[in-house]
Amino acid sequence: MSEYERSRTMPAQPEHVFDQAANVDRLDTWLPGALHVRAGDLPAVTVHEDRTDEDTAALLRARPDQMRLEWGTREQGSYAGWLQVAGIGSGASEVTVHLSFFDDGHDPGERAVGEALDSSLRRLEEQVRLRAEHEGG
């Protein structure tokens, strides 16, 4: 089993960040570019991976009261993850993403996962900023 985790501070209220992260219709704006999520009858979703051109049955649960997203594969149980948003004061938030690969065959490796996590958190922050600018202006 392999586990990876990254955090990033974002200049927005935690509720604002969580709302952006948990918007199922906008997941593609911050997830790694090679992953595309199609919502079914939630919590059921389908994840398409460009690298393998495969669809995988998955689950995605939003827990707004905890400002937490949880996800994972449905049938094979090879992968799971979560995103947690926490307020850190002064209108800022810390977002942590954690991934667990239970099957080494699905683990793309430390470097690839680290780059994907960093990129995803950066893209989420961009979306949060764009939304705040749009709502403010």
ZICORNOR-V997915 format. One record per residue. N is the residue number from 1. SS is DSSP state (A for helix, B for strand, O for the rest). PHI is phi as a letter, one per 30 degrees, with the letter a starting at -180 (NA if undefined). PSI is psi in degrees with one decimal (999 if undefined). Layout:
n;ss;phi;psi
N;SS;PHI;PSI
N;SS;PHI;PSI
//
This chain:
n;ss;phi;psi
1;O;NA;139.6
2;B;b;140.4
3;B;b;143.2
4;B;b;148.6
5;B;a;141.4
6;B;b;150.8
7;B;b;156.1
8;B;a;138.3
9;B;d;137.3
10;B;b;138.6
11;O;d;64.7
12;O;a;157.0
13;O;d;145.2
14;A;e;-36.7
15;A;d;-38.3
16;A;d;-45.6
17;A;d;-45.4
18;A;d;-44.0
19;A;e;-40.5
20;A;d;-45.7
21;A;d;-35.8
22;A;d;-2.8
23;O;d;103.5
24;A;e;-36.1
25;A;d;-11.6
26;A;c;14.2
27;A;e;-35.8
28;A;d;-18.2
29;A;d;-17.9
30;O;b;-17.6
31;O;d;161.9
32;O;e;140.4
33;O;e;-23.1
34;O;d;-1.9
35;B;c;136.1
36;B;b;127.6
37;B;c;129.8
38;B;c;122.9
39;B;d;137.5
40;O;c;-128.7
41;O;c;91.5
42;O;e;137.1
43;O;d;5.1
44;B;d;131.7
45;B;b;164.5
46;B;c;131.5
47;B;c;123.4
48;B;c;129.6
49;B;c;117.5
50;O;d;-38.1
51;O;e;-40.7
52;O;c;-8.5
53;O;h;37.2
54;B;c;150.3
55;B;c;138.7
56;B;b;132.2
57;B;d;129.5
58;B;b;173.3
59;B;b;144.1
60;B;b;118.2
61;B;b;129.9
62;B;c;133.0
63;B;b;81.3
64;A;e;-34.7
65;A;d;-23.0
66;A;c;-1.9
67;O;h;53.1
68;B;b;137.1
69;B;c;141.1
70;B;b;141.6
71;B;b;164.6
72;B;l;167.6
73;B;d;148.8
74;O;d;-60.9
75;O;d;-51.1
76;O;d;-16.2
77;O;h;35.9
78;O;c;-9.1
79;B;a;142.2
80;B;a;159.3
81;B;a;169.9
82;B;a;157.2
83;B;b;130.4
84;B;b;131.5
85;B;c;132.6
86;B;b;136.3
87;B;d;139.5
88;B;b;16.2
89;B;i;164.1
90;O;h;32.1
91;O;i;16.9
92;B;c;163.2
93;B;b;155.6
94;B;c;130.0
95;B;c;126.7
96;B;c;132.9
97;B;c;132.7
98;B;b;132.4
99;B;b;139.5
100;B;b;127.1
101;B;c;113.2
102;O;d;-16.1
103;O;c;116.3
104;A;e;-25.5
105;A;d;-20.7
106;A;c;-7.6
107;O;d;114.1
108;O;d;-5.9
109;O;j;156.3
110;A;e;-45.9
111;A;d;-48.5
112;A;d;-42.3
113;A;d;-43.6
114;A;e;-44.6
115;A;d;-40.8
116;A;d;-42.0
117;A;d;-47.0
118;A;d;-43.9
119;A;d;-42.6
120;A;d;-43.6
121;A;d;-38.0
122;A;d;-43.2
123;A;d;-37.9
124;A;d;-43.1
125;A;d;-40.0
126;A;d;-42.9
127;A;d;-39.5
128;A;d;-44.4
129;A;d;-44.7
130;A;d;-43.1
131;A;d;-43.3
132;A;d;-40.5
133;A;d;-41.2
134;A;d;-44.0
135;A;d;-30.3
136;A;d;-21.5
137;O;c;999
//
